[in-house]
Amino acid sequence: MPQLANRASAFPTFHAVSLFKETLAMAAAGKSIINMGIGEPDFTAPTSVIDALSRAARAGLSAYTSPAGIPALREAIARYYNEHFGTRINPARVFVTAGGSGALTLACAVLVDSGAEVLLPDPCYPANCNFVVAANGRPKLVPTSAEKRFQLSAQDIRDNWGPDTRGVLIASPSNPTGTSIAPDELAALLAEVRARNGFTIMDEIYLGLSYEGRAKSALTLDDDVIVINSFSKYFHMTGWRLGWMIVPEHMVPLLERVGASLAICAPTLSQHAALACFEPEAMAIYEERREAFRQRRDYLVPEFEKLGIGIPAKPDGAFYVYADIGKLGEDSVSFAYRLLRETGISALPGADYGPAAHGRHTMRFSYCVGMDALREAVHRIGKLL
């Protein structure tokens, strides 16, 4: 057998994988399942977007595109950011990718040297650490607190930046917490990173799903931030594998060279279809659905609190509730399996999102299910407790 790369062993196995397999097996056996573990909208692409895909396919628009994406889509993304999130970016800075994962892979490929350390919050989306590992970097999880809404602060940068640190990877709103970084704190954090000549990769995949006031991009505070976004969450196109980066203009030629080697280009038919996402009809649908997610949050958080499940930081975005089950007397992994096997509710243990700081006593619940399913879930959990 050939010897495997050492980095392969650094990719952890998550409990979510085995829980998902068991969830599928139970559903196949006829068990009533409420899936609050998956981070995938229960809405799908609007009809106008699907129609645009069909037209592109019939017109034969399936050939490779430029590594950076078709010009019309780059222009549409820049216009969307400028009109909705307070930026003033040139379309030449937009680089279309094969999903948000493709964007993070490219960002780490061009920013993370072998052995370089990258700071991330604990908790965070676990795959973010793996993008750093894939680039031969070293992720360093920095414990956060509910008082800081589970986000890194400027003080964290000062306390944890070492000789091998090269940058930070953060998300606002965040997975798994659904919390955002306050603008003044984000500005201070970005200033600390810039003072150390470091990079900031900002995951804004859930920025469109913000519920408290008008959301602003990190680019309004620092024009050199590397922003990651995707059509998966707000635009409900998870399997279409389409995302984008917004980067300083001098990075684009390098990204074109690296991106052409790793992926050639993002899926072409998805690119042409995505143009329809920005039409007024589709945007109105997305805003209606954002309101539906907000209503689900506003139902679920107080109901959990009535059951004795703590919500240490109320989510202001995304579609997750980061819950504290410490008072229930079980660790998160045991509780996740008990919840699935005894109630048919699938949710993910906090251990997957950062085992050190909060993993033992937290759970991530997704509200990517309808209100009827949420009410039934609350009823089942109440009976279990």
N, C-alpha and C positions, 0 to 999 in steps of 0.2 A: 504494500500500500504506500502511496506517496505521502511524504511528510506534509502536514498542513501548516499554514502560516500561523505564527504565534498569536497574531491579532484575532484569529478566529475564536480562540478560547476566551477572549475578553468580551465577546458579545453574550450578555446574560440571557438565560431562558426565563421568560416572564410567566407568572401564574395565569395571566390573561389567556395564554395559548391553551393550557390544559382546561381552564374554565370554559373557554369557547368550544372546545371539542366536546366537553361533557354537556354543554348547553345544546349543541346540535344533536347529540345522541338522545337526550331527553325529549327534544322536540320531535325527532323522528319516531320516537316510541309513543307519541300522542300526548305527552305532558304539556299542560298549559304553561307557556313561557312568556315572561315579560322581560324583554332584553333591555336593561338599563346599563349594559356594559359597553356597548358599541358606540363609538364616537362618529356616527354617520347619520346625517339628517334622514328622517323618514319621508321627507319631501323629495321629489325628483325634479329634473330639469323641466322648465315650462315647455308647453307645446311649441312655442315659437322657436325655441332653441333646438328642439328635436327636428322640427321642420327644416331649420337651417342646415342641420347635419345631413338630412336626406337630400336636400338640394345640392350640397357640396359633393356628396357621393355620386349623385347622378351626373353632375357636371365633370366628374373625373378629377376633382381637386384633391388628389391624394398623394401627389409627388412630394419629395423632400422639400422643405423650406430652408431658408437661411437658418443657421444655428440660433440666431436671436429671435426668430419668429417672423410671421408675416407683418409687414409694416402697418397694415390697417389695425391689427390687434394691439400692437405696441402703442399706437396712437390712442386707441380706445381705452387701454389701461391707464395711460398717462392722464387722459381727460377725466376718467373716473376718479383717480386719486386727487387730481387738482380740484374737482368740483365737490367731492364728498369729504376729504380729509385734510384740507387746508394746505396742500402742497403747491409747488410751482415747478414741476419737473418737465424736462424735455423727453419726448418719446424715445430718443436715442439712448436714454439710460435704462430703458425697460428691456429685460431679457426674458423671453418666454421659455418655460422649462417643462419637463415631464413631471408635473405635479409639484407640490411643495417639497416632497422628498428629493426630487431632482434638483430643485433650487438649493436645498441644504447640502446635498452632495457636492454640487459645483462650488458653493461658497467655501466649504471646508477644503476642497481640493486646491483652491487658489489662495487661501489665507492661512492654513494651518500647516506649519512645517513639522517634520518628524520630531517627536518629543515635545512639541509645544503644548503648553497647558492652556486650557480654555475654562473659564469660570461659568458655571450654570447654577441656578437655584435648586435647592432641595425643598419641595418637590418640583419636578418638571416632567415634560413628555419624555419617556425613557429613550425613544429612538434618537433624540437629540444628542445624547451621549455617544451613541453608536456612529453617528455621522462623523464625530470627532475621532473616534477610534479608527474608523475606516481610512481616515487621512493620516494615520499613525500619530495622532495627537493624544493628549491625556486630559480627559474631562475631570474637572474638580467640582464636586457638588458642595455648595455653600449652604449650610442650614439657614432657613428663613423662619419667620414667625407670623402668627396671625395678625399681630399688631402692625406688621409691615405688609400685610395682605399677601404673604407668602411670595414676596418679590425681593430681588436684590436691591440694595441701597448703595448710595455713594460710600457710606462707611464700610460696607462689605467689600467694595473694591479696594479701599485703602488698607483694610485688614488682611486681605487674602491675595493681593497681587504679589507674585514672587518673581525671581529672576527668570523663570521659564514661561511666565504667563504672557500670552500674546493677545488675548481678547476675551470677550464675553458673548454668550449666546442666551438671549432672553426672549420672552414672549409676553405680549400684552394685547388682549386678554390671554390668559394662560390656560393651558391644559396641564394638570387636572383641576385647577382651582376656580377657573372662571373669573379671576380677579385681574385688574389692570394696575399699571404703575401710575401714580399721580404725576401730572405733568411737571411739577416743580422737582419732585424726587427723581424723575427720569432725566430732567435736564442736568441735575447735579451728578447723577451717575455717568451720563455721557461725557460730561466735562472731566471727570476723574479718569475715564478710559482714554480720552483724547490727550490728556496731560501726560499719559504714559506711552503715547504713540501706539496705542492698541486699536483693535477693531471691535466694532459692535455689530453682531448679526441680530437683527430684530425680527422675530416671527410675528407677523401681523395677520396670520391666517384667519383669526376670529375677529378682526377689527370691524368688519361689517356687522357682526352680531354683538354690538355694544348697546346697552339698554339705558344708560344714565347720561343723557345729554349728547351733544354732538361729538363724535370721536375725532381725534386728531392723530395723524401719523407721526412717528418719531422723527421723520424727515423735516417736520416743521421746527424741530429743535436743533438738529445737527444734519447738515446736508450730506455728510459722508457715511452715515449709517447704511449698512447693507440690509435692505428690507426684503423679507420673504413673504409671499402671499400665494393664494391658491384659489382655484375655482371649486374646490371640493365642499367647503362648509357653507358660506353665505350663498353661493350660487348652486349648491346641491348637485354637484357633478363629480362625486368621489371616484367613480370608475372611469371617468373620461381622461384621467391622468394629465391634468393641465394646471400649471402654476406659473409664477413669474418671480423675478427679482427686480429690484430697483437699486442701482449701484452708481457710484461715481463714474463719470463718463470714461475716465482713463482705464477702468477695469474691463470695459466691454470687449476690446480686441482680444484680451487674454481669455475672457470667458468664451468668446467665439472659438478660439483655438482649442481650448480644453473641452468645451461642450460638443464640438464637432467630432471629437474623438470618442467621447463617452456615450453620446446618445444621438449624434447627427443633428436631430432636431426634436422638438416636442411633436406629439401626434398631430398630423396635418389636418385631418378632418375635424378633430376637436377644436383646433385653432379657428377654422372657418365658422364652425357652429357657435363658438363663444362670442363672436361679434354680436350675435343676437341678444346676448345677456344684457347688453348696455342700452337696448332699445327701451323706450318709456313703458311699453306694455309689460315687459319682463321685469323691469326695475320695480314697478308697482306690485307685482306678485311677490318679489323678494322682500319688500318692506312689509307686506301683509304677513308673510311667514315669520319675519323677525319679530313682529308683534305677538304671533302665536307662541314663539319660544319664550318671550318675556312673560306671557301669561302663565305658561307652564312653570317657569321659575318662581313666580309670585305665588303660585299654589303650593309647590313642593316644599319650599324652604320653611314656611310656618308649620306645615303639617309634620315635617320631620322633627321640628323643635317640640311640637306637642307630644311626640312619641319618645322624647328624651334623647334624640340624636342631635348632637351639637353641630352648629354651623358657625365655626369660629370666624369666618370672613365671608360675608354675603357676596355671592358672585354678581358681577356687573356686566358680564359678557359671556360669550361661548354658549355651551348648553350642558354644563356640568355643575353638580353640587359636590363640593369637597366636604365630607361629613366626618365628624369626630365620634367614634363609637367607643371611646375609652370607658365610659360609664357602664357599658354593657358587659364588661368583664371578659371579652374575648379579643384575641389578636385578629387583625384584618383578614389574614389568609383563612383562618378557621371560620370566621364569620362569613366570608364570601362563599365558601363551600356549603356551609349550613344554610345560608340564605337560598342558594340555588336548589339544594336537595330537598329542603323542607317547604319552600314556598314557590319555587319555580321562577324566582327573580334572579336575573344575572346582573351582577355589579362587580366592579374591580377593586381589589385590595390596594390600599395605599402603598404597600410594600413594593409594588411595581414602579412607583413614581419617585422613589427615593427612600431607601430602606433605613437610613440613619436617623433623620430628624423626626419624621412623623409617620413613617410607614406602618408601624405596628398598630396604631390606633385610629387610622383614617380609612375611608372608602371613597371611591369616585362613583357617583351615580349620574348617568346621562339621562337627560329628559328628551331624547329623540324618539319619544313615543307619544301617542295622543293623550288627551286629558282623561278619557275613559280608562286607559291602561294605567295612567298615573294614579287615579283614584283607587283602582283595584290593587295596585302595588302598595299604596299606603295601608289599605285594609289588610292585606296579607302580612305586611311587616308588623302591624299592630297586633295581629293574632300571634305571630311568632314571639314577640317580646312579652 
